[in-house]
Amino acid sequence: MAIPPEQSSSASQLDAASSAASSDPAKAEQIYRDILSKKAADEDELRDQETALVKLGALYRDHNKAKDLAQLVTDSRTFMSQIAKAKTAKLIRTLIDYFPPSSRELQMQVTNDNIAWAREEKRVFLRQSLEIKLVGLQLDSEQYRTALTMTENLLKELKQLDDKIILTEVYLLESRAAHAIQNLPRAKTALASARTTANSIYCPPLLQAQLDLQSGAINADDKDYKTGYSYFFESFEGFSQIDEKDQRALRSLKYMLLCKIMMGLPDDVPPLLLLKSAAPHAGKDLDAMRATAKALKERSLEEFKVALRDYQEQLQQDPLIRSHLSHLYDTLLEQNLIRVIEPYSAVELSWIAQEVGQSLQVVEEKLSQMILDQVFYGVLNESAGTLEVYEEPVEDPMYNTALDTLKQVGDVVKSLYDKATGGA
């Protein structure tokens, strides 16, 4: 009978800490720290210390101890000097990812500190990896212009190397930053560079899903909702295959539904919500999109306003959804106004406002814009408080014929004048 290999002391300590993590977090923390305080005798103990470091970081994350987590990242630098440089980058980024969204500023400060440390230690790969992470954090914090400047500096450096994966990531970050400040030409150029670079290598599924998500967003902003939907569908499948509860999968699904709504196909929304892959994301986010589709189907401005009010967090916090629903709101208001005024040649503005459920000022501004855009022909009579609607003017073909004749006569007169002048 084979005798099982004897378990190392650090391995048994790891088991004890894992068992105590939920019932006695303080004890688990002390055990992890004891493991990290020892000098590793061999590769196995070094591997156990790596595990202890990551699990201690996860313990701080689970108990919302952001400051302790920040200190752990700093204290771990001594340990990092004992392991391979490639592993160092992975470990530090893992620990930095453990910060909760509520501690974004502290997370960025820790990342900056580690970039400075990596620069002092001349760890180029680690510094670049952390700078890419920092750009992502800046985008999450809406520091778009700072992120854009940082991507410029990174790209100058990375173009000299042959790491296509990292180059693709930075091009993608540049596209996201430019898109956020509505610099669409630059966003498109950066995205094209990212896709070209990604096509020359094996692109990891997660990165491919991120590229599809950004491609969908840019096509949606170009009002090409059909192409945008295709990209969002690809990104939804990509994120779902990696983790069906990934928030980016939910965002992709919401954008898919948004595209169907903006294409004027609200009836396509319920079947998409019945997909098996959509089930893990059931909740207020999808209810918000369902309510929006229902309001569009009913052509009801009031239902649309109720949806915006009841699902403010789900519909107003995402910039892409907010901007496109704002356009949809204007379209619905325009359609409702046309429906109300269509039977009349003169109608009171106060009555129109009452019918569409808007203030008099909003109705006057919208009607003025519609008249200027020649959606219909009419004039606002401010003194009487009415809108006077005219029939669409029919162009008399004789008018264009007369203009053309006058132009020909003008050309003949000019020609005769030129001959007479030349002859003189």
C-alpha positions, -999 to +999 in steps of 0.1 A: +000+000+000+014+034-011+020+058+017+006+093+009+032+121+009+034+140+041+016+174+039+038+204+045+031+227+075+022+256+053-003+235+033-020+223+065-021+259+077-038+269+045-065+242+051-070+255+086-073+291+074-098+282+047-119+264+073-118+294+096-124+320+070-162+321+074-165+314+111-135+332+125-120+357+099-095+371+125-080+337+130-078+330+093-061+364+088-035+356+114-028+321+099-023+337+064+000+363+078+020+336+096+025+317+063+036+349+046+060+359+074+082+327+070+109+323+044+100+297+019+123+266+020+113+252-015+090+257-044+060+241-027+061+265+002+066+295-022+035+283-040+016+280-007+026+316+001+012+328-032-020+311-024-020+326+011-015+361-003-044+358-028-067+343-001-058+370+024-067+396-002-100+379-009-107+378+029-102+416+031-124+420+000-152+399+015-151+418+047-148+452+031-114+460+045-101+482+017-074+499+038-060+466+050-060+453+014-041+484+003-015+478+030-013+441+020-004+451-016+024+473-003+037+448+022+038+420-004+066+437-024+093+419-004+076+386-012+072+396-048+110+399-052+113+361-046+091+350-074+091+353-112+084+387-127+055+374-148+038+360-117+043+393-099+023+412-124-005+386-122-006+386-084-006+424-080-033+429-106-054+402-088-051+420-055-059+453-071-090+438-087-103+429-052-110+465-043-147+472-042-162+500-065-168+522-034-130+524-029-121+534-064-099+564-053-079+541-030-076+515-057-062+541-081-038+554-055-025+519-048-021+513-085-001+545-089+021+536-060+029+502-075+036+518-109+062+540-092+077+510-074+078+490-107+096+519-124+122+521-096+127+484-098+130+486-136+102+460-140+089+471-174+063+444-180+048+450-145+047+488-150+030+485-184+005+460-170-004+483-141-006+513-164-032+495-185-051+486-154-050+523-143-064+534-176-093+510-171-099+524-136-098+560-150-125+550-175-146+536-147-141+569-128-151+589-159-116+605-162-117+601-199-092+627-210-066+616-185-071+580-197-068+591-234-035+609-227-021+578-209-030+555-238-011+578-261+021+574-240+015+536-237+010+531-275+043+550-283+061+525-261+042+493-270+045+498-307+082+491-304+075+457-288+059+426-304+031+419-278+000+421-300-024+411-271-013+441-249-014+464-280-049+453-288-060+460-252-046+495-253-061+503-286-095+492-272-090+514-241-082+543-264-114+537-284-135+536-252-120+568-239-124+586-272-160+573-276-169+585-241-159+621-250-178+618-283-147+619-304-161+593-328-135+595-356-107+587-331-128+560-315-134+543-348-097+546-358-085+531-325-111+503-328-100+495-363-064+493-352-075+470-323-094+446-346-066+446-372-040+437-345-064+411-329-069+394-364-032+388-367-031+366-336-052+343-315-075+367-297-087+354-262-125+350-260-128+377-233-109+403-253-129+394-284-161+399-265-149+433-253-140+443-289-175+432-301-191+453-273-172+484-283-180+478-320-217+475-312-216+508-292-200+527-321-223+513-347-253+522-325-241+558-322-239+558-360-276+548-360-267+515-376-287+495-351-289+463-372-251+460-373-248+471-337-273+444-326-251+417-343-220+428-324-239+430-291-252+395-297-216+382-303-204+400-271-233+387-251-225+351-261-188+357-255-192+370-220-219+344-211-196+315-221-169+328-197-193+336-168-231+336-173-235+361-145-208+386-158-222+421-156-208+428-191-231+400-204-261+418-189-249+451-204-246+434-239-281+420-235-295+454-226-279+469-256-293+442-278-328+451-266-320+488-270-312+482-307-345+463-312-363+492-296-345+519-317-352+499-349-389+502-340-392+464-333-406+463-298-423+429-305-389+413-308-380+422-272-402+396-253-388+366-273-352+377-265-360+379-228-372+342-230-338+330-241-322+305-218-290+326-217-310+356-206-325+338-175-295+345-152-299+382-157-336+384-149-343+415-127-350+452-128-325+459-156-345+437-181-378+448-166-368+484-175-361+474-212-394+455-213-413+485-200-396+508-226-405+484-254-441+483-242-443+521-242-430+522-277-454+495-289-483+515-274-468+548-288-475+561-253-455+590-241-470+587-207-459+551-203-425+560-215-422+587-188-434+563-162-407+537-173-380+564-171-392+574-136-396+539-122-363+526-137-342+557-134-311+538-122-313+512-149-321+536-178-303+568-169-269+557-155-257+540-186-246+568-211-253+548-242-289+539-231-295+574-218-285+591-251-305+568-273-336+568-251-334+606-251-336+605-289-365+579-287-383+603-263-381+631-288-394+608-316-423+597-295-432+633-285-430+643-322-453+614-332-478+622-305-479+659-315-485+650-352-513+626-341-529+654-321-527+683-346-533+663-378-571+668-380-570+705-374-560+737-393-559+758-360-557+744-325-550+759-290-515+753-277-528+747-241-550+719-254-521+702-273-500+704-241-528+688-222-533+660-247-496+650-248-491+655-210-463+681-214-458+716-202-468+745-226-432+756-229-420+721-239-447+719-265-440+753-280-403+746-282-409+712-299-435+726-323-411+754-333-383+729-340-407+707-360-418+737-381-381+747-388-373+711-397-403+711-420-419+681-404-451+700-410-460+735-423-475+760-399-469+790-376-473+796-339-497+825-332-483+837-298-510+865-294-539+840-298-521+811-282-528+788-311-510+767-337-521+774-373-514+744-396-510+748-434-513+723-462-480+712-476-473+737-504-474+722-539-446+734-561-457+749-594-436+734-622-439+767-641-417+784-613-387+762-621-393+766-658-393+804-655-361+803-634-344+781-659-355+804-688-341+835-670-308+817-664-305+809-701-314+845-711-287+857-686-261+834-701-270+847-737-267+884-726-234+877-709-221+860-740-232+889-762-216+913-738-183+894-738-183+894-776-190+931-778-163+939-753-138+917-770-146+933-804-140+968-790 
